[in-house]
């Protein structure tokens, strides 16, 4: 079993890698979610799976004091999909 991540930099990298995988493997759902302003609903299962993986690898104390996973969802997925037409932007 791998050691728990206790470095903020490593935790942030993991969060961004998970978000990148979500983006890569769920393109159609992401497009639908952005277009209909249902991103978090449409991807609820995938986001929870990613969050669980993140939580299984990152020290709980570090998780409690950071929001790397949520930031990664916005920075890696949503910000890069700004070309998709949506009523939210």
HELIX and SHEET records of a PDB file:
HELIX    1   1 UNK A    8  UNK A   25  1                                  18    
HELIX    2   2 UNK A   27  UNK A   35  1                                   9    
HELIX    3   3 UNK A   39  UNK A   42  1                                   4    
HELIX    4   4 UNK A   44  UNK A   57  1                                  14    
HELIX    5   5 UNK A   60  UNK A   64  1                                   5    
HELIX    6   6 UNK A   68  UNK A   72  1                                   5    
HELIX    7   7 UNK A   73  UNK A   78  3                                   6    
HELIX    8   8 UNK A   79  UNK A   81  5                                   3    
END                                                                             
